[in-house]
Amino acid sequence: MVSILYALFLFVPIELMVNVYRISRLTGWELNSTNILNMVIICADIVFGTAILYLLTTKWLGRRKLNYLTIVFWVPYFILFVYIFARLFPITYGGDDPNPVTGLLAIGMLLLYPVYIFFMNLIHSLK
């Protein structure tokens, strides 16, 4: 369950970044307003996600070395979330395609996320 939450807390910001044009078009908001709202949601996701995951890791997993397996186990759930979202909400309008820079940011997030999980587990195990 903790690995599912790790995947979900990364899935939300990436999908918000990738679908900013779609959100703007469907809601009728200006692109600047949509970007500001996305940044607020992403910051809240980081802050509250870190707190929730820390508390749930403490409550559900305890202090075991097996907690470090969550560094790997979130990946299949993340792929599943992306696959389901892409199947349910395909991009049908060409103007909704994300910028290439968004892909680079997403790749950077995907590469740094295991480091984040490692430090979360390390801080938890030192407590």
N, C-alpha and C positions, 0 to 999 in steps of 0.2 A: 504494500500500500504506500509506503514511503517513496519507493521508486516511481510509482505512478504520480505522486504529487510532485516529485522533482521534475518529471517530464512535463507535467501540466504547467508548472511555474516557468518553464522555459518556452513552452508552446505558445502561451498567451502573448508575450511580448513579440515573438518572432512573427506570429500571424498578424498582430496589429501593425507592425512595420511593413510587412509585405502587402497588406490590404488597405493601406492608407487612401489610395485613390478610389478604391471601391467604396469604402466607408463614406468618403466625401461625396461621391456621386449619389449614393443611395440615400443619404440623409439630407443632402442639399446644403451641407455646411461648407464654408470656405475651407480651402486646403490648410491654411494657417490654423484655424480653429480645430480642425481634425488632428493636426500634428500636436498641438498643445494638449488636447484631451488624451491622445495616445501617450504622450510623455508622462502625464499625471498618472495614468493607469499603470504604465510600466514602472514608474518609481514606487507606486503603492504596492505593486506586485513584488518588487524586490524587497521592500521593507517588511511587509506583512508575510510574504512567502518565507523569508529567512526566519522570522520569529516563529511562525507556525511549524516549519520543518524542524527547527531546533527543539521546540517543545514536544512534537510528536516523536522525534528520534529518541529523546530522553524517555518518554513514556512507553513507547512501543518496543524499541530496540535495545535500550539499556546501553551498557558499556561493553560491547563485544567487538572483537576484531572483524567479525563478519559484516559489521556496518559499512566497512569500506567497499563491500561488493555493490553498494548502491551507486558507486562511481561508474559501474558498467551497466547495471540492470535498468537504469532509466532509459537507455537508448532504444530498446525495442518498443517501449510504451510511447516514446516520442515519435518514432516512425509510424506506429499505429495511429496516433492522433493526427499526424499530418496526412496520412493516407485517407482516413475517414473524412477529414475536413475537405481535402481536395476532391473526393468523390461526391460529397454532399453539396459543395459550393464551388463548382468549377468556374474558372474565369472564361466568360463567354463574350466579354467586351474587351477589345484590344487595348483600350485606354486604361484598363485596370492593371495592366502588367506593371510590376514593380521596377524601379530603377536597378541597374546593375550594381550600384553601390550598396543597395539593400541586401543583395545576396552576399556581398563581402562582409557586411556587418553580421549577417546571420551565421556565416561560416566562422567568423571570429568568436561569436557567442557560443557556438557549438564546440569550439576548441577550448575555450576558457571555462566552460561549465564544469567539466570534470575536476578542474583545479578548485573551483568554488565548492563543490561537493566534498572534495578531500579536506579542505580547510574547515568546512562545517563539521565533518566527522572528527577531525583532529581537535578542534575546540571542545567538542562534546566529550571526547575521550579524556581530555585533560581536566575536566571539571571534577 
